[in-house]
Amino acid sequence: MKKTLVSLLIAGALFLTFNQSVKAGGRTEQNEGQRRIIVADARTTHHLNLYVAKELGLFEKYNLDVEIVFLDDNAAARDLVVSGGADVFWSCPTVAIAAIANGAPIRTIAQVKKPCTSVLLVPPNSSINTLADLNGKDIAGISPTCEAVISLTVAAKAAGGNFNLQRLAGGPAITALEGGRVDGSILEEPHASIAELAGYRVLFRQVSENIPCRTISASNRALAASTDALKDFIKAVDEANNIILSNPIADNIVRIAVDYTGAPTDAIIHGNHRLLFGIKLEVDGLIALGNELLAENNIRENPGERMFANEFRGITW
């Protein structure tokens, strides 16, 4: 409870800071008649469709004024939406599922991508070759509620390979791997490609192949007040999806990814083809993730179809 309140207070402070920068001239004026949507976002190439839609003018095409407020992580983005400081956020699905299960006034409106592209990377001379070999090993991963961590944990347990999760993600997880402080790291793009290009081995990619990755969620307030605007917002995002999928390493796509995330160009080129963007919600897979969260006592009940916005029934699910 305390952590939630602290997160909300931090998110609120960040939003006030953002508003002050806006008033000081940090953004262009909204064009008359445009509908405004504020997106809370933690920068990552997994949200590339948001950045492409913004940079290529697809939101303006639908008469939308979209502001992006950048935050440190998915939880902070969620909290800003929950507190009323933003309308929409991209995140790992478990971040939204857990919040909805605990009564947060948000609903999931669209998928971002499938499958989950997080994989386990180990040193080239690692003794880990099978799931059973994970037994007793120290493995870095962002959180026990991350869908990739959940899937590898379940698969490893079934093979007798219970491992010790060290809560690290991204850069720190790579650093721990390089320093020999962990036996392996569960990494998502572009960090997975960074490690792979550095010579680390990818293992068990198939474990997460059928797991839905990343969803777009909106506040109940925004859904009630701006249903049509949000539907057009998703149309613009889907147009961005099609542009990316037509050539994931086109010069302008790579440039946008680098500009927004700061990820190395070679890692983006190496792994961008794995980010299979789409808006269709993977209903069964998301409900299954809810069941896993419930089984691990991370939530009190699985919200099931309550996690999805009725306004988008027939559109994205």
Buried (B, 14 or more C-beta within 10 A) or exposed (E): EEEBEEBBEBBBEBBEEBEEEEEEEEEEEEEEEBBEBBBBBBBBBBBBBBBBBBBBEBBBEBEBBBBBBBBEBBBBBBBBBBBEBBBBBBBBBBBBBBBBBEEBBBBBBBBBBBBBBBBBBBBEEBEBEEBEBBBEBBBBBBBBBBBBBBBBBEBBBEEEBEBEBBEBBBEBBBBBBBEEBBBBBBBBBBBBBBBBBEEBBBBBBEBBEBBBBBBBBBBBEBBEEBBEBBBBBBBBBBBBBEBBBEEBBEEEBBEBBBEBBEBBEEBBBBBBEBBBBBBEBBBEBBBBBBEBBBEEEBBEEBBBEEBBBEBBEEBBB
